[in-house]
């Protein structure tokens, strides 16, 4: 689940993205200030738009809004005020974390790709990476599934040349860090940083 708000560019509308998956055909259902965007075949709710959101809460952020229990509760209340009975299931765990590359091997179907096993604290993720400088034993920045990159790209489970990949190892440029080098390669972190700890996003 990701939430976006841009009063200048879009208007006083809170955009709630529930799934990064795209579908060919959608339908909408509106009640008061709330519009549900649903998959036309499965009827699954894909996104929710809350119009005139400033009546329910004041948001100062432009772009992606940081998820908190308080924000989710306020959006849930806005839905209830409009007679919409939908309950959010929210993962509030950090989406950008420190990862430890435990091992890697050559991708069987691509010379420039490596298949990495990356410890992110509570689990180990398999991530396919094409960075030339990735090696076992490194501490790196992992964008987990559900993360929204500064470019607007949403990270999701994927399959790269036949191998499953859950997440992305990030470069400084992809993270939009100041003075990011132009050379290709992931950002290598200090060895002291703990796997699974949040990586701060500005």
N, C-alpha and C positions, 0 to 999 in steps of 0.2 A: 504494500500500500504506500503510495506517495501522494503528497498534497502540494498543490501549486496555487499561487495567488499573484496576480499582476494587475493592479487596479488601473494603471496608466495604459498598458498595452492591450489588456483584455476587457477590463471593466471590473465591477464589484462582484466577481464570481469566484467562488472557491471551487477548484477543480480537484477531484479526488480520483486518482487512478488506482484501481484495485488489482489489476493484472497487466503485466507488460505485453501479454499476448495480443496479437492483432487478429481480427476476424473479418471475413469478407462482407458480412451483412449484419447491421445492427438495427435495433428498434429503440425508441425512446418512450418513456412513460413519465409524465409530469404530475406533481401534486404541489400546489402552491409555489414556493420558491425552489423546489427540488426537482431535478430531472434525472431519472435513472437511465443510463445507457446500457442496453442489454444485448447479448448475443441472440440473433434472430432465431437460431435453431434450438439452442439449449436453454434460453431464457436466463442464463447466468448474468448477474450484474457485473459489468466490466468497469464502469466508471459512474461517478455521481457528481453533478454540478449543482452547487447551491448559489442561487442568484440573490443579489442584495445581501451578501454575507455580513456586511458591516452592521446590520441590524442585530446579529447574533454574537459577534466578536470583532475586536479590532486587531488586524494583522498589519504589522509594519514591514514585514519581509516582502521583497519582490523576487519572484521565482519560486524555487522549491522551499517549502516551509518545513522546519525541523519538527519531527513527530515527537509529541509528548503525550502522556496520559491525559493531561489537562486539555490539550487541543482536541484529542479524539473524543473526549467527553463532551466538549462544546459542539463539535460537529454532529455527534450522536443526538444531542439535545435539539439542534436545528432540524434534524430529520424528524424527530418526534413531534416538534411544533407544527410540522407540515403534514402530519399523519402518515409518515413513511415508516413502516416497520421493517427496518433493516439493521442488523447488528454487526458492527465491525469486528473482525478478527485481526488483530494488529500485532505484528512482530516489531517490538521497539528496540531490539538489539542493534548495536552499531553495524552499519553496512560497509564501512571502510575500517579495516583492522590490520594489525601487524600479523604477518604470516611468516612461518619458518619453512623453507624449502627442504623437506626431509630427504627427498630423492628425486631424480628425474631420469628419463630415458628418451631415446630418440623416437619420434613419432614414426610408426611403421609405414605411413603413406605420404609423408611430407618431409623433405630434407631439412627445411628451415624451422620445423616445429618440434618442441619438446613436450613430453607429457610429464607434468610435475605433480608430486604428492606434497601438499602444503598444509602444515599444521596451523590452524587458526584458533587454538586454545581448547575449544570444546569438541572439535572434530578435525578430521583431515580431509581436505578437498582435493579432488583431481582437477587440475587446471592445465589446459593446453596453452602453451606460450610460445610466441615467435621471437621474443627478444634475444638478441645475440649474446647478451651478457648474463643470462640466467644460469645459476649454478647451484648445486646442492650445498646446504649449509648457510645460505643467505637469509637475512631478515628482509622482508619486502612488504609493500603495501598491497593488500588484497581488497578488491571491490567484490563484495559478496553478491549473490543473486538478490535482486531487488534494489541494489544501489543505483543512484542516478548520477552519472558522470557530469562534470561541468559542461560538457558539450550537449547535454540533454539525453544522451544515450542511456537506456535502461539495461542493466546487466541481467541476463537471464540464463537459465540452463541451455546449453547448446551442444551441438555435435560438430566437431571440426575434423573433416576428412575421415569420418567414421569413428572418432574417439570422443567420448562424453567429456564435457568440460563444464565445471560449476564455479564460475567466477572469472576474475581477470587479475593478472599481475600488472600493476600500474607504473607508468613512467611519470616523471615530474611534470612533463608537458601535459599529459592526459589529466593530471590532477590540477592543472592550471596553477601550479606553484610559481611564485615570483622567481625570475631569473632561471627558469628551467632551461637546461641545455638542449640544443637542437639535435644532438646526436641521438641515434636510436638506442633504446635500452631502458630497462625498468629501473626504478629508484631503489637503491640499496640502502637499508637503514642501519643504524648503530646496533651492534650485537647485543647491547644491554636491554634493548626494548623487548618486552615480553609478548610472546605469541598470543594473539587473541585480544590484546589491548586495543582500544579505539585509536584510529589515526585521525587527528583533528582535521576537519574541513573548515576552511575560512568562509 
